Structure formats: C-alpha cells, structure tokens
Amino acid sequence: MRKLIVSEFTTLDGVMQAPGGKDEDRDGGFEHGGWTLPYWHDDIGKSFFELLEGCDAFLLGRRTYVTHAEAFEPMPEGDVFGDAMNSRQHYVVSRTLENPVWRNTTVIRDEPIDAIRALKAQAGGSILTDGSSQLVHAMLAHDLVDELHLLVYPLVLGKGKKVLPDGVTAKFDLLSSKTYPSGVVGLHYARKGQTGEG
C-alpha cells in the first residue's frame, strides 16, 4: 500500500492560496499571492528534497498541475529541481484538461476517489500532493491522506483558500517538527494509528 502525502505551505490562519507568485491564484479577489517568498531559507528546499526521496508520483488538481507543468517541463536536463520534479509520474484529476504538457502524465477524469484508492493499492513509492485545495479537501473527507507535511508561515492573511476543509474530522500524530531561521515551522503528521515510517 502506497502512502499519500499532502505537503502544503500555510499561514497561521490556514490559508494555502497562491504561496509562490502574485498572480498565481486570484480566485475570490485574493491579493496576497507570493506570501512565502520573504521567508525563504535554503533548509526549506533541502527538506523538500528529503521528502521527495521516498516519492515516485505527484497527484495534483488541474490548476496546480498546469502551474507546475508550465514551470518545470521547460527546465533543461541537469537542473536539479527540474529533474526532481520532471522524473516522477504525474497524475492530474481533471474533467477538462485536454492536452497535458508535463511528461509522464496520466489524467484521471472519472471517479477520482476510486482511482486514488486504486493508485494507493499499487506497489511503488509514496504519492505526493501539493497545492490542489479542492482535491486535498476531497481526499481528507474520504480518509485517503496518510501524512501531512505543513510548512507554517508566521503571518495571517485573513482570507483565502484553506488547507483543511470545514466539516471533516480526522486525527493525526505529530511525528516531527522543525523551526527554520526565517520563522517558518515544519510540522510532519501521520494519520492516527500509522507509524509514518518509510
């Protein structure tokens, strides 16, 4: 059974929307895009590469998939980050995406929850999801998420898409925490009753 890991940037008030760029996601009139940038530290990048070591697939919603594909697919071979992102299998949940441009892509169009259960049942490494708020909410509601890797940033934005959905209950065990020099805190949780090993 493969693990499904959700890795997110979040503010103190739980906002996950548009962490990387000003115009990344303006849904709902969101005006705070790019809020992670002032808090970057190289150790955050190092932790992400450590997380990737056990993962051989990404599972993303359409909007996050397109953002990633446009950023990483054009990167030349030999770019460390590009190679890490491009070399894995990519799954995107979408009924509307017609021409996926990211290599190694499979589009999940129908019965996504059943399809994700089937992916988890396959042999292989862990499956990583980032961004993809609607997909993450659905997977949490269906008890599909095995681990949460949250990078909590020391700011409050007041509105925006949230990491955790309303109306869903779940219990997680804290496996580790790490404070970065920029004030960001990394929190690693496993679903209650799981070891988090591997």
N, C-alpha and C positions, 0 to 999 in steps of 0.2 A: 504494500500500500504506500503510495507516494504522499508526501506531505504537501499541503497547500499553505504557503506562507504569504501573508499580506504585509507589505513594507510601505510605510507612509511617513511623509512629513506632516506634522500637525502643530497648530498653535495651542496655547494654553486653553483656549475655549473650543478646541476640537476642530477647527477649520483646516481643510486639506486643499482647498481650491487654489489652483494656479500658483504653486510654490516657486516655479522656475523662471517665469517671464511675465512681463507686464501685460501682454495681450494673450496669454496662454488660454484663459477661460474667463470671459466676461459675462457669463450667464448671470442673470439676476442683477445686472448692473455692478458686478464685482469690480472694484477699482484698486485692489491691493496686490495684483499679480507681481511675482518676483520677491516675495517676502522672505525667502530663505537666504537670499544672496548675501546680505550683510553679516550673516552668521556662519559663513563657510569656514571650515577648517579641514586641512588635509586628512586628519584622522577620521572624519566622517566618510570621505571617499574610501579610505582604507577599510573601514567597517563594511561598506557596501560590497567591496570585492570579496571580503571574507564570507559574507552572506551568499554571494554568487557561487562560491566554490562547490556547494552541495546541490545547486540548482541546474537543471538542464532544459528548463522551459519557462517561458513567460506566458501568462494568461491575462489578457487585457480587455477592457471595454474599447469600443470603436474610437472614441475621441483620444484616449491615452495612446492607443495603438498608432493612430495617424501621427500624433506628435512625436512619438518615439521613432517611427519609421522614417519620417522626414529628417530627423536629426541624425540617426545612426546609419541608415542604409548607405548614404553617400560617403561615409568615412572611409579613407583608404585602408587597405590591409596593412597591418602593422601598428595602427593606432590602438593603444592598449584598451581604452574604454570602448571604442568601436568594435574591436574584436570580441570583447567580452559580451557585448550586447547582441552582436550580429550572429555569433556562432551557435546560439541556442535555438531551440524550436520555439516558434511564436504561435500562440492561439489567440484569436480575437473573436469576441462574442458580438455579432452584428447581423442584422437582417438587411442592412442597406449597403454595406461595403462591397463594391463590385470588383475592384482591381487592386488587391493588396500589393504593395510595392516592397515590403520588407521580406527578405529571403526567408525560407523555411517557415512559411505562414500557412496555417490551417484556419479557415473561417468556420466558426460554429454558428449556424443560422437558426437551428430549431432545437427546442427542448434543452436549453443551455444547462439547467441544473442536472438533468440526467447525463448530459455529455460530460460535465465536470466530474460527476461521480465516476463515470467510466474512465476518465483520464487518471483519476486518483487510484483507481484499481489496477492500473497498468504497472508493469515493472519500470523502474527508472529513478532518476533523482527527483528532488523536490521541484515543485511548481511555484513560481514567484509571481505575485500580482502587486503592482503599484498603481497609484492614481485610481482611475476606474471606479468612481464613487458608487454609481448605481450597481455595478457588478459586485463590488465588495459588500454592499448592503444586502443584496440578494443572497450571497454566499454565507454571510453571517446568519441571516434569517433561516437558512436551511442547514446550519450547523456543519458547514463544509470547511471552515477555516481552522487549521491546526495550530498555527503560530501567528503572532502579531509582532512585527518589528516596528516600533514607533520612535521617530525622532521628534521630540517635543521641543518646540522653539519658544523662547521667552518673550512672547508678545501675544496680545489679544487683538483680534480684528473685528469682533462684534457681529459679523455675519459672513456667510459663505457656506459652501458645501461641507458637510461634516464627515469625519472618518467613520463614526459609529452611528448606526441608524436608530431612530426612535422606535420604541415598541418591541425591541429584541432584547432578550435576556441571555446572558452567557457568562460562564465563569472561567477565568484564566489564572494560571500560576505564574508568578514572576520568576523567570529563570536568571536574568541578569540585568544590571543597569550600568550605564557609563555616562559620566559627565565630560563634555568636551570643553576645551578652553574658551570657546565663544559663548558658552552658556546653554548650549543645546544639551539635552539629556536623551540618551538612547535607552529604550526600555524593550526588553525581549520577553514575551509571554508565550506560554504554551497552553492550549486548551486544558482545562481541569482534568486531571487523571492521565495526562500524557507526560512522557518524560522529557520531551524536547531534544532528545539525543539524535544526532545524525544530520 
